[in-house]
Each structure stands twice: as C-alpha cells, then as structure tokens.
Amino acid sequence: MLDRALVVQEPSDDARLVEKALETGWRGVLWVGRRGSGRSFALERAAEGLAGRGRTAVRISPHDHADGCPAFVRPSERSDSGGAVTPIFIIDDLDRLPEDQRDELLSRLLADFSDAVILATAGESPWVRGMHAPLRVVRIMPCGPDEALDLLRSQRARPVSPVVASHLAHELDGRAGSIVEVAAALSDDQLEGTRALPDPLPLATAVRTELALWGEHLTEPEKRAALVASVSIINRVDVMLAAAEIDQDALLRGRFTDQIDLHGGRFRVARPSTRQFVHESASVAERTDVHERLAAELRRAGEDRAASWHASLAALAGQPERADEVLDLACGALEAGDSAWAYAAAMEAASQSRPEEGERALLVAGIAALNCGWVRDAADALASVLGSGDRDISTRALAPYVFARTCCQGEVPIAELERLEEVAAEPRCLGGAVAVAASLSAQLGLVGRARKLLDRRSYDECQLGPRFIEWIELRVAEKGAASVETLRAGVALAAELGPVMFGSALPDSAQSAVRRWSPAFMAGATPLVRAYERVARACLDAAEGRQREAAASLIEAAADTPIWIPFCGAGVQLLRRMESDRVEKLSRVGHAAIDVCVFTACSREERAAAESGERWRTPRKVRLTARENEVARIVATGLTNGEAASRLGVSIRTIEVHLSRIYRKLDVRSRSELAFLISAVQQDSESSDTSGLGA
C-alpha cells in the first residue's frame, strides 16, 4: 500500500524527485500549490529532465476540453516507429476538469498504458487527499530568500544579488513561478543589485488571476480607496477616506478589507502583491486623479511635504515650486536611513526642477543610490552633476562619483579626477575626492599610486574625516594583507561614517540629515554604511582567529546589504579564502555574494596584478573530456541548460550531469565563475583549441 502522505518540496532537482517516486512504486507526481507557486515550473523542469532515454512527452490540456473529457491517446499510437516508448503524460492544471472527467482521464491513462508516467499540477483542493490514482503528491511551499536565490541562479548565466532575491521573495509572497516571471522582466543590472528595482514590481500573472475576482467585487469608491492606499506615502485612514470620498462603514461592509487592513486610524496593504495588482489595474488617468485628491487632502491635513510629492506625481508638466519640498522629503528619508525612498524622491525632485536647478536633486539622488549599493544609478546621476555649470555642486559630487565609477568599472577614474580638479570650487570636497581615489587605489593593491595621491594635497579638511586618512595611511604603509591594527582602524572608520556615506557632500541645506545621528544606532544607517561596519568587523574577527563568527556575520549581512562593495570586495575575498581553507562551507548566499563580486571586481584584481607583474588567476591544469569542453564553452556564452541541450541535441539532464563534473574539476561554483574562467583562459591561450581546460 502506497503512503499518500504529502511530500513538501522546495525548489530542487524535479526530475530526480520523479525518478525516486517511480522507484518506490508510484506512477507519477502531482505538484500541488497556489497560483504562481512554481508548480508548472516544476512540472516542466521534470518533463525536460526525463525526456529521452526511451520516453516521449504527450501533453494533455484540460483548457482545450472544457465541455467534455479530453480525447485519449490509444495504445496503438504509442510510437510511430513501432518501438517500445514510454509515454510521459503532462497535464498542467488538472483541477480545471470536473471531478468525474478528472477521474476518468487518470483511470484511462493508467489502464491503457501500463508503463506510462503521469506528471500533473493542481491547486490546493480537498480532492487531492482522496484521489485514487497512484500519484505522489508534492506540495510546493513558498520560497524563502535562499530558495529564491537558488531558483534565480539556476536560470541565469550572470549573478543575482542576494539582496534582490530576498526582496523578490518577500514582494511576491514566495511564489517561485512569479519570482521567475518577474525576474525575466528585470535587467541584468537590476538583478545584480547595481540598479534600483521598479516600485511596484511588474505584476505577475498568478497575482492578476488570483486577485481579479476581489477587484471585480469592489465598488468604484472602494476601488478608488484601494488605489489611494496603494500609492499614498501617509497611511492615515482619515486622509484615505476623504480622498476616496467614502465612509469607513461602507468600506467595512464590503470586500475592501479582504486585502487592506484598518487599525488605530492607520491602514496597511496586507501584501505587497496586492499593491502591485491595484497599481497595475488602474489607468494613468485614475492614478493621476488619486494623486491630485491626495495632494489636496494632505495639504488640508498639514502634511505639506507629502502633498507636494503627490502633486508632483499628478503633474503633466514640471512644477519647480514643488521641487524643493520633494527634495526635503528625500533628505528626510536619508536621515531615517531609507536611502531607497530618498533616491525615488530625489529623482522626482530633479524631474520637477528647472534644468539649471536640478543638479542639487541629482546630487542627493546619486548619494542615495550609492548608499543602497545601486552603483550604476549613482554613477549616472553624479556624472550628470559633474557636467553642470554649478562648480560647487560639481565639486561635491567628485568623491561619491569616483567611488561609484570604481565600483562599476573596476578601476579608479584617475584621468577624470585630474580633469575635474581644474574646475573644483571647494578644496575640502576636492581633498575628499583625492582621498577616496587614494583609498581605493590602496585597496586595489596599487600602493605606489595611492602614495602619489596622498602626497598631492593636504587633507586637514577632508570631507570624510581624520579616521579615513588614518586608515589610508596605515593601508598604504603595508605591502601585503592588512594588519590587525589597520583592521581595527577600519572598524573605527566604519563607525564614524555617519548614517549616510558621503553625507557631508550633500548640499548644505541637506546636511542636517547627518548631524543628528549617533554611531550607536547602526540600524538606522543606510545599507552601504551597515555593510562597511559588518565587513570591517568580520575582517577583524578573522584576523583575531574568530573565522567562523566572521563567516556567519558576512553571510547574514549579504542578505540585506551590498557586502561586495566595502574595501573593494574585502568581505567577499575573506569568504572565498575561508572556504578554500576549509574554515567554513559557504551557503548559497555566500556563493551568490562572490558571484556579484566576481563580475564587478575581477577587472580590479586583473589590473592590480598587471601592475605588480603577476597574473590574477592561474587556472588549474585539469583534463576535461571533449564533450565537457564543448558544454563548458556553450554554457559560458550565457545559454540556459535547455538552450544548450537543444544546440547539442541532448537532454537537459545530460547537460546538468556534464556541468556538475565541470564545476568539480575546475573548482567553480556558478555559471558566472565558469564564464569568467573560460574568458581568462582564452585570453591567455588564443592559439589553443582547448584553452588550457584540458583535451
């Protein structure tokens, strides 16, 4: 008697799960989960993995047979060639059929094909436990941050930031299918965490389908109230009711509170996906109308800055008179450590300003983006400021721009710094920019360049403070790894950065945001400042013999801060060294952090090694088979496992087996590391067909 107990599945090797079910007497697998949970995704991965080896897929769609039982495949049609072929029947959304048709379908398939494999999906339903068909039921649970990260890394050749994976898992309620769908709509830079994600995220199909019935039951005032709740930056119930022109009793009687909670005079959208649905379902005209209503009600309620924000979003043309108030919102968000909201508000202020007055807002936007880890957005905004005619603002942007550009391209933009020195208006800010360049050069191993930069100017008034200069001078004096003394200075430096890195480069009117902060409240700091503090402490822990504590701290920090940025990737280099020394086996988050750093930091290390006359990396001499060599090169170009299988005419499972062997032989852990290694070897051995990977 087969045990009907449900199996709880996280994203994994679906084909292997089916094989194990078949080995224990089951005739197939039924994946059960809510819409967007990834049940169809799991089914397709399993079908692809099982294809070949005497099996052929036959798809049966309940959607095509809504008025009657689907047509069945007769035994005589099992194989065109007459050979013994095991059919794999694929039935997505089996629960779409009426129960009697569903039972008949499964009974006929199992009776007519004694060796058939059935792969099916269904939503959560009581009939699953009472099902008579011998199918292993697998319940797909919501993805956590780690599972979302695994899922996205399996789909992409380029890296995925652990911070982004965690955000997608939270915003999409852990639905694997929705996570994959939304990720496909994002750019590589966004998934790597170097550009801001859209807010709200693109609407997933499963969310639209699930909430469509709720939306249809709302009256027009209720729909307006839902839209107000989804876009308002002030969560006061009285403002929402006035803007939507509806009373609270009417809301409580209807379906509105199914998705939006009201408590203590405040409202809260129950789930991020509800906000995505409401926002996407409204037209531009409806959103504009709601912003106008909110602006008027917030102005009456004395919330002038918030009113200016909504008024600017409702405007069809720029409103320069509102720009300063919106920029004040951005600076207030920086004060609270919310650099993401600060970036959005500052960019809106820049769009509302007159062309000649927008540089101040772009400066705030660039610093806010940098503090989120969005280094490409930061570099773009700050580059616009540097090209402006305001010498004071241009000079203030120098230090954060040098930092952002180095993070983006892997080398310090010395030539640009020298060119911009000529137009600098503020020695203090210029000193800060040169100090940043010296610091980054020292971290990259370019000690000679760092010394020259330090000798060029006095740093008594460096905008980053005396601790920064102390740390640079200690680091420049060392030839090898940083000493414990330098690491302790780094911890002290991180503690004195303030809540906003480069906060003193902000316009004078915005600097109050960084003066009312105490280092004791690191939780109120921006993600980049928190990353600096945690990386510095982890490096010090490792230097003093507390390697396991250092690894655990860095892996925890990687989930919500850009740890690949501080000290030019020192935290990620430490993780890699600890794993190679077998101090700590890294989690998927640790490997993903390394992936991001490899893509952004490899060029830094190559340039540093080139100046010191050393190679950045010498690949191990290993021997790959001809097929492994072929698979490695194809996958390194960015093709998915499915695309590689199609090109080589093999199954996806074959590609997976080859990749596991390749990873083990080459000592790499991801597609991005494999791509980088092959690229490096090809540059070293242009004339060799095997490029050092083995013949």
C-alpha positions in Angstrom: 0.0 0.0 0.0 1.5 3.3 -1.1 1.8 6.0 1.5 -0.4 9.0 0.5 1.4 11.4 2.9 2.3 14.7 1.2 5.8 15.5 0.3 6.8 19.1 1.0 9.1 20.4 -1.8 11.4 23.3 -2.0 13.0 24.2 -5.4 15.3 21.3 -6.2 16.0 18.7 -8.9 12.5 17.9 -10.0 13.4 15.1 -12.4 15.3 13.3 -9.7 12.2 13.6 -7.4 10.1 11.9 -10.1 12.7 9.1 -10.6 12.6 8.4 -6.8 8.8 8.3 -6.8 8.8 5.8 -9.7 11.4 3.6 -7.9 9.1 3.4 -4.9 6.0 2.3 -6.8 4.3 5.5 -7.8 3.1 6.1 -11.3 3.9 9.8 -11.4 3.9 13.0 -9.5 1.2 15.6 -8.8 2.5 19.0 -7.8 0.1 21.0 -5.6 0.4 24.7 -4.8 -1.3 28.1 -5.2 -1.1 30.0 -8.4 2.4 31.3 -9.1 4.0 28.9 -6.6 6.0 27.3 -9.3 4.0 24.1 -9.8 4.0 24.4 -13.6 7.6 25.4 -13.5 8.5 22.2 -11.5 6.4 20.1 -13.9 8.3 21.5 -17.0 11.7 21.0 -15.4 10.8 17.4 -14.5 9.5 16.7 -18.0 12.6 18.1 -19.6 14.8 16.1 -17.3 13.0 12.9 -18.0 12.9 13.4 -21.8 14.8 10.9 -24.0 16.1 7.5 -22.8 13.1 5.8 -24.4 10.5 8.3 -23.2 8.3 10.7 -25.1 6.2 13.5 -23.8 2.5 13.7 -24.6 0.7 16.9 -23.4 -3.0 16.9 -22.4 -4.5 20.3 -21.9 -7.7 20.5 -19.8 -8.2 24.0 -21.1 -8.9 22.6 -24.6 -11.6 20.2 -23.4 -13.8 22.3 -21.1 -17.0 20.9 -22.5 -16.1 17.2 -22.3 -13.5 14.6 -21.4 -10.2 15.1 -23.3 -9.5 12.8 -26.2 -7.2 10.0 -25.2 -4.1 8.6 -26.8 -4.8 5.0 -27.9 -2.2 2.3 -27.2 -1.6 1.8 -31.0 -0.3 5.4 -31.2 2.4 4.9 -28.7 5.2 5.0 -31.2 5.4 5.9 -34.9 8.3 3.5 -35.4 6.6 0.7 -33.5 9.3 0.6 -30.9 8.8 0.5 -27.1 8.4 4.0 -26.0 7.3 5.0 -22.5 4.9 8.0 -22.7 5.1 10.8 -20.2 1.7 12.4 -19.9 1.9 16.0 -18.9 -1.3 17.6 -17.5 -1.0 21.1 -16.2 -3.9 22.4 -14.1 -5.6 19.0 -13.7 -8.1 20.5 -11.3 -9.6 22.6 -14.2 -11.5 19.4 -15.2 -14.7 18.4 -13.4 -14.0 15.7 -10.9 -15.7 12.9 -12.9 -13.8 13.7 -16.0 -10.6 14.0 -14.0 -11.0 10.5 -12.5 -11.9 9.1 -15.9 -8.9 10.6 -17.5 -6.4 9.3 -15.0 -8.1 5.8 -15.0 -7.9 5.5 -18.8 -4.3 6.6 -19.0 -3.2 4.2 -16.3 -5.2 1.3 -17.7 -4.2 1.8 -21.4 -0.5 2.5 -20.7 0.9 0.2 -18.0 4.3 1.8 -18.1 3.1 5.4 -18.5 4.4 8.2 -16.3 2.0 11.0 -15.3 3.2 14.4 -14.4 0.4 16.8 -13.4 -0.3 20.0 -11.4 -3.3 21.2 -9.4 -4.2 23.9 -6.9 -4.9 23.3 -3.2 -8.1 21.2 -3.1 -9.7 18.6 -0.8 -10.0 16.1 -3.6 -6.2 15.7 -3.7 -6.1 13.6 -0.5 -9.0 11.4 -1.6 -7.5 10.8 -5.1 -7.4 7.2 -6.1 -4.6 7.5 -8.7 -1.2 6.3 -7.6 0.5 9.7 -7.9 3.0 11.0 -5.5 1.6 14.4 -4.2 4.2 17.1 -3.8 3.2 20.3 -2.1 5.3 23.3 -3.1 5.9 25.6 -0.2 6.7 29.3 -0.6 10.3 30.2 -1.4 12.3 31.9 1.2 15.2 34.2 0.3 17.7 31.3 0.0 15.4 29.2 -2.2 14.6 32.2 -4.4 18.3 32.8 -4.8 18.9 29.2 -5.8 16.0 29.4 -8.3 17.2 32.6 -10.0 20.8 31.4 -10.1 19.7 28.2 -11.9 18.0 30.3 -14.6 20.8 32.8 -15.3 24.4 32.8 -16.5 25.1 36.2 -14.8 25.0 36.7 -11.0 22.0 37.5 -8.8 22.3 39.7 -5.7 21.2 38.0 -2.5 19.6 41.3 -1.6 17.5 41.3 -4.8 16.5 37.6 -4.3 15.3 38.4 -0.8 13.3 41.4 -2.0 11.6 39.3 -4.8 10.7 36.5 -2.4 9.1 39.0 0.1 7.3 41.1 -2.5 5.9 38.1 -4.4 4.9 36.0 -1.4 7.5 33.4 -2.1 5.8 32.2 -5.3 8.5 30.5 -7.4 6.7 30.9 -10.7 6.0 34.6 -10.1 9.6 35.2 -9.0 10.9 33.7 -12.3 8.4 35.6 -14.3 9.1 39.0 -12.7 12.9 38.4 -12.8 12.6 37.9 -16.6 11.2 41.4 -16.9 14.2 42.9 -15.0 17.5 44.0 -16.4 20.8 42.2 -15.7 22.0 45.3 -13.7 18.8 45.3 -11.6 19.2 41.6 -10.8 22.8 42.1 -9.9 21.8 44.8 -7.5 23.6 47.7 -9.2 20.4 49.5 -10.3 17.2 50.2 -8.5 14.2 47.8 -8.9 10.9 49.2 -10.2 8.4 50.1 -7.5 6.0 48.5 -7.5 7.4 45.4 -9.3 5.8 44.2 -12.5 2.5 42.4 -11.9 2.8 38.6 -12.1 0.2 36.6 -14.0 -0.7 34.5 -10.9 -1.3 37.6 -8.8 -3.5 39.1 -11.5 -5.6 35.9 -11.8 -5.9 35.4 -8.0 -6.9 39.0 -7.2 -9.1 39.6 -10.3 -12.3 38.3 -8.5 -11.6 40.6 -5.5 -11.2 43.6 -7.8 -14.4 42.8 -9.6 -16.4 42.8 -6.4 -15.2 46.3 -5.4 -17.5 49.3 -6.0 -16.0 52.4 -7.7 -15.4 54.2 -4.4 -13.8 51.1 -2.9 -11.5 50.8 -5.9 -10.5 54.4 -5.5 -9.8 53.8 -1.8 -7.7 50.8 -2.7 -5.7 52.8 -5.1 -5.3 55.6 -2.5 -4.0 53.0 -0.1 -1.6 51.6 -2.6 0.1 54.9 -3.7 -0.2 57.1 -0.6 3.0 57.8 1.4 1.0 58.7 4.5 -1.1 55.9 6.0 -3.8 57.9 7.7 -7.3 56.4 7.4 -8.9 59.9 7.6 -6.9 61.1 4.6 -7.7 57.9 2.6 -11.4 58.2 3.3 -11.5 61.9 2.3 -9.5 61.3 -0.9 -11.7 58.4 -1.9 -14.9 60.1 -0.9 -16.2 57.1 1.1 -17.1 56.5 4.7 -15.5 53.8 6.9 -18.7 51.9 7.5 -19.1 51.3 3.7 -15.5 50.0 3.5 -16.1 47.6 6.4 -19.2 46.2 4.8 -17.6 45.3 1.5 -14.7 43.3 0.2 -12.2 46.1 0.7 -10.8 44.8 4.0 -10.0 41.4 2.5 -6.7 42.9 1.3 -6.3 46.2 3.2 -6.2 46.3 7.0 -7.6 49.2 9.0 -6.5 49.6 12.6 -6.0 52.5 15.0 -6.6 55.2 12.5 -4.0 53.7 10.1 -4.2 51.5 7.1 -1.9 48.8 5.8 -2.0 47.0 2.4 -2.0 43.3 3.5 0.5 42.1 0.9 3.0 43.7 -1.5 1.4 41.7 -4.3 -2.0 43.5 -3.6 -0.3 46.8 -4.1 1.2 45.6 -7.4 -2.3 44.4 -8.6 -4.1 47.6 -7.6 -1.5 49.9 -9.2 -1.3 47.9 -12.4 -5.1 47.6 -12.7 -5.6 51.4 -12.6 -5.2 53.6 -15.7 -2.8 56.5 -15.8 -5.8 58.8 -15.6 -7.1 57.1 -12.5 -3.7 57.2 -10.8 -3.3 60.9 -11.7 -6.8 61.6 -10.2 -5.9 59.9 -7.0 -2.6 61.7 -6.6 -4.5 65.1 -7.1 -7.0 64.0 -4.4 -4.3 63.0 -2.0 -2.4 66.2 -2.6 -5.4 68.3 -1.7 -6.3 66.3 1.4 -2.8 66.1 2.7 -2.4 69.9 2.3 -5.6 70.3 4.4 -4.2 67.9 6.9 -1.0 69.9 7.3 1.2 67.3 5.5 2.7 69.8 3.1 5.8 67.8 2.0 3.8 64.7 1.4 1.2 66.8 -0.5 4.0 68.2 -2.7 5.1 64.6 -3.5 1.6 63.6 -4.7 1.1 66.9 -6.5 4.4 66.3 -8.5 3.2 62.8 -9.5 -0.1 64.2 -10.7 1.5 67.0 -12.8 1.6 66.6 -16.5 4.4 69.2 -16.7 7.2 70.1 -14.2 6.3 72.0 -11.1 9.6 73.8 -10.0 7.8 75.4 -7.0 7.2 71.8 -5.6 10.8 70.6 -6.2 12.3 71.9 -3.0 9.6 70.3 -0.8 10.1 67.0 -2.6 13.8 67.2 -2.2 13.3 67.9 1.6 11.4 64.6 1.6 14.4 62.9 0.1 16.7 64.3 2.7 14.4 63.3 5.5 14.4 59.8 4.2 18.2 59.8 4.2 18.1 60.9 7.8 16.0 57.9 8.6 18.4 55.6 6.7 15.8 54.9 4.0 18.1 55.6 1.0 15.8 53.7 -1.4 12.9 56.1 -0.8 15.4 59.0 -0.8 16.5 58.1 -4.2 13.0 57.9 -5.6 12.1 61.3 -4.1 15.3 63.0 -5.2 14.8 61.7 -8.8 11.3 63.1 -8.8 12.5 66.4 -7.5 15.1 66.5 -10.3 12.4 65.8 -12.9 10.3 68.7 -11.5 13.1 71.2 -11.3 14.2 73.7 -13.9 17.1 72.3 -16.0 19.6 74.7 -14.4 18.4 73.9 -10.9 18.1 70.1 -11.0 21.8 69.4 -10.1 21.2 69.6 -6.4 18.5 67.0 -6.6 20.7 64.7 -8.8 23.5 65.0 -6.3 21.2 63.8 -3.5 19.9 61.1 -5.8 23.4 59.9 -6.6 24.4 59.7 -3.0 21.2 58.0 -2.0 21.6 55.4 -4.8 25.2 54.8 -3.8 24.1 54.2 -0.2 21.7 51.5 -1.5 24.5 49.8 -3.5 23.0 50.9 -6.8 26.4 52.0 -8.1 25.4 52.3 -11.8 22.4 54.5 -11.0 24.7 56.5 -8.7 27.4 56.9 -11.4 24.8 58.1 -13.9 23.2 60.7 -11.6 26.6 62.0 -10.4 28.0 62.1 -13.9 25.1 64.5 -14.9 26.0 66.7 -11.9 29.7 66.8 -12.9 28.7 68.2 -16.3 26.7 71.1 -14.8 27.7 74.7 -14.6 27.4 74.8 -10.8 31.0 74.5 -9.7 30.1 74.0 -6.0 27.7 71.1 -6.7 30.1 69.6 -9.2 32.9 69.5 -6.7 30.7 68.0 -4.0 29.8 65.2 -6.5 33.5 64.3 -7.1 34.2 62.0 -4.2 31.0 59.9 -4.5 31.4 59.8 -8.3 35.0 58.4 -8.0 33.7 55.8 -5.6 30.7 54.8 -7.8 32.7 54.6 -11.0 35.4 52.5 -9.4 32.7 50.0 -8.2 31.2 50.0 -11.8 34.3 49.5 -13.9 36.9 48.1 -11.5 39.5 50.9 -11.7 39.9 54.3 -10.2 39.0 57.0 -12.8 42.2 59.0 -12.3 42.1 60.7 -15.6 38.7 62.1 -15.0 39.7 63.2 -11.5 42.7 65.1 -12.9 40.5 66.8 -15.5 37.8 67.8 -12.9 40.4 69.2 -10.5 40.8 72.2 -12.7 37.2 73.3 -12.2 36.9 72.5 -8.5 35.4 75.2 -6.4 35.8 73.7 -2.9 39.2 72.5 -1.7 37.6 70.5 1.1 35.5 68.5 -1.3 38.3 68.1 -3.8 40.5 66.8 -1.0 37.9 64.2 -0.2 37.8 63.1 -3.8 41.5 62.6 -4.0 41.5 60.8 -0.6 38.8 58.4 -1.9 40.9 57.8 -5.0 44.0 57.1 -2.8 42.0 54.8 -0.6 40.5 52.8 -3.5 44.0 52.5 -5.1 45.4 51.2 -1.9 42.6 48.6 -1.6 43.3 47.5 -5.1 46.9 46.9 -4.3 48.2 50.0 -6.2 50.2 51.3 -3.3 52.5 53.5 -5.5 49.6 55.3 -7.0 48.0 55.7 -3.6 51.2 57.3 -2.2 51.4 59.7 -5.0 47.8 60.8 -4.5 48.3 61.3 -0.8 51.3 63.5 -1.5 49.4 65.8 -3.8 47.3 67.6 -1.4 46.7 68.4 2.3 43.8 66.5 3.8 43.3 68.5 7.0 39.8 69.3 5.9 39.0 66.1 4.1 35.2 65.7 4.0 35.5 62.1 5.1 37.2 62.9 8.4 40.5 62.1 10.1 39.7 58.4 10.6 39.6 58.0 6.9 43.0 59.5 6.4 44.4 57.4 9.3 43.1 54.3 7.6 44.5 55.2 4.2 48.0 55.9 5.6 48.0 52.6 7.5 47.0 50.7 4.5 49.5 52.4 2.1 52.3 51.6 4.6 51.6 47.9 4.2 52.7 45.8 1.3 50.6 42.7 1.9 47.4 41.9 3.7 46.0 44.4 6.2 47.3 44.1 9.7 45.1 43.9 12.8 45.9 47.5 13.6 44.7 48.6 10.1 41.5 46.4 10.5 40.8 48.0 13.9 41.2 51.4 12.2 38.7 50.2 9.6 36.2 49.3 12.3 36.6 52.8 13.8 36.2 54.3 10.3 33.0 52.4 9.6 31.6 53.6 13.0 32.3 57.2 12.1 30.9 57.2 8.5 27.5 58.5 9.9 24.2 57.2 8.8 24.9 58.2 5.1 28.1 57.6 3.4 29.3 60.8 1.7 26.6 62.7 3.7 28.9 65.7 4.1 29.0 66.1 0.3 25.3 66.8 0.3 24.1 70.4 -0.2 24.5 72.5 3.0 20.7 72.6 3.3 20.5 68.8 3.5 23.4 68.1 5.9 21.2 68.3 9.0 20.3 64.8 8.0 23.7 63.5 9.1 24.3 65.7 12.1 21.7 64.2 14.4 22.9 60.6 14.3 24.9 58.6 16.8 27.1 55.6 15.8 25.3 53.6 18.4 22.2 53.4 16.2 23.7 51.5 13.3 20.3 50.0 12.5 19.2 53.5 11.3 22.1 53.7 8.8 21.9 53.1 5.1 22.6 49.6 3.6 26.1 50.7 2.4 27.1 52.1 5.8 25.9 48.9 7.6 27.8 46.8 5.0 31.0 48.7 5.9 30.6 48.2 9.6 29.9 44.5 9.2 32.7 43.8 6.7 35.2 45.7 8.9 34.2 43.7 12.0 34.2 40.4 10.1 37.7 41.1 8.8 38.9 41.9 12.3 37.2 38.8 13.7 39.0 36.7 11.1 42.4 38.3 11.8 42.0 37.6 15.5 41.1 34.0 15.0 37.3 34.1 15.0 36.8 32.8 11.5 33.5 31.0 11.9 32.0 34.1 13.6 33.3 36.2 10.7 31.8 33.9 8.0 28.4 33.8 9.7 28.3 37.6 10.1 29.2 38.2 6.4 26.7 35.6 5.1 23.9 37.2 7.3 24.9 40.6 6.1 24.9 39.6 2.4 21.1 39.1 2.5 20.3 42.8 3.1 23.5 44.8 2.5 25.9 45.2 -0.5 28.8 43.5 1.2 30.7 43.2 -2.1 31.4 47.0 -2.1 33.2 47.9 1.1 37.0 47.9 1.0 36.9 46.8 -2.7 35.4 43.5 -2.0 37.4 42.6 1.1 34.4 40.8 2.7 33.9 38.6 -0.3 37.6 37.9 -0.6 37.5 36.8 3.0 34.6 34.5 2.4 36.4 32.8 -0.5 39.6 32.4 1.4 37.8 30.8 4.4 36.1 28.3 2.2 39.3 27.4 0.3 41.0 26.9 3.7 38.0 24.7 4.7 37.2 27.0 7.6 33.6 27.3 6.6 31.4 25.7 3.9 29.6 28.6 2.3 25.8 28.8 1.9 24.2 29.7 -1.4 24.1 33.4 -0.1 27.8 33.4 0.3 28.4 32.0 -3.2 26.0 34.5 -4.7 27.8 37.3 -3.0 31.0 36.0 -4.5 29.3 35.8 -7.9 28.3 39.5 -7.8 31.8 40.5 -6.7 33.5 38.4 -9.4 31.5 40.2 -12.1 32.3 43.7 -10.7 35.7 43.1 -9.1 37.6 40.7 -11.4 38.8 43.6 -13.5 40.1 45.4 -10.4 42.2 42.4 -9.5 43.4 41.9 -13.0 44.6 45.5 -13.2 46.2 45.3 -9.8 48.0 42.1 -10.8 49.1 43.5 -14.1 50.8 46.5 -12.4 52.6 44.2 -10.0 53.7 41.8 -12.8 51.6 38.9 -11.6 48.6 37.0 -13.1 45.3 37.5 -11.4 44.5 33.8 -11.6 46.3 30.7 -13.0 43.7 28.1 -13.8 44.4 24.6 -12.6 45.6 22.2 -15.2 42.7 19.8 -15.5 41.5 17.4 -18.1 38.0 17.8 -19.4 36.6 15.4 -22.0 35.8 16.8 -25.4 32.1 16.9 -24.6 32.7 18.6 -21.3 34.8 21.2 -23.0 32.0 21.8 -25.5 29.4 22.1 -22.8 31.5 24.4 -20.8 32.1 26.8 -23.7 28.4 26.8 -24.7 27.1 27.4 -21.2 29.7 30.2 -20.6 28.2 32.2 -23.5 25.0 32.6 -21.4 22.8 29.8 -22.7 20.4 28.1 -20.3 20.6 24.4 -19.8 17.6 23.9 -22.1 19.2 26.0 -24.8 22.5 24.2 -24.5 20.7 20.9 -24.7 18.9 21.9 -27.8 22.1 23.1 -29.5 23.9 19.9 -28.7 20.9 17.6 -29.4 21.0 16.0 -25.9 18.7 16.1 -22.9 18.7 18.8 -20.2 19.7 16.1 -17.7 22.8 15.3 -19.7 23.8 19.0 -19.6 23.3 19.0 -15.8 25.5 16.0 -15.4 28.3 17.4 -17.5 28.1 20.7 -15.6 28.4 19.1 -12.2 31.6 17.4 -13.4 32.9 20.6 -14.9 32.3 22.5 -11.7 34.0 19.9 -9.7 37.1 19.7 -12.0 37.5 23.4 -12.4 36.7 24.3 -8.8 34.0 26.8 -9.7 30.6 27.1 -8.1 28.4 29.0 -10.7 27.9 29.8 -14.3 29.3 33.3 -13.8 32.6 31.9 -12.4 32.8 29.4 -15.2 32.3 32.2 -17.8 34.9 34.3 -16.2 37.4 31.5 -16.0 37.0 30.5 -19.7 37.3 34.1 -20.7 40.6 34.5 -18.8 42.0 31.2 -20.2 41.0 32.2 -23.8 42.9 35.5 -23.5 46.0 33.5 -22.2 45.9 30.8 -24.9 44.4 32.2 -28.1 46.1 29.7 -30.3 45.0 26.6 -28.3 41.7 24.8 -29.1 41.4 23.6 -25.5 42.5 26.9 -24.0 44.1 25.2 -21.0 40.9 23.5 -19.9 42.1 20.1 -20.9 42.0 18.0 -24.1 
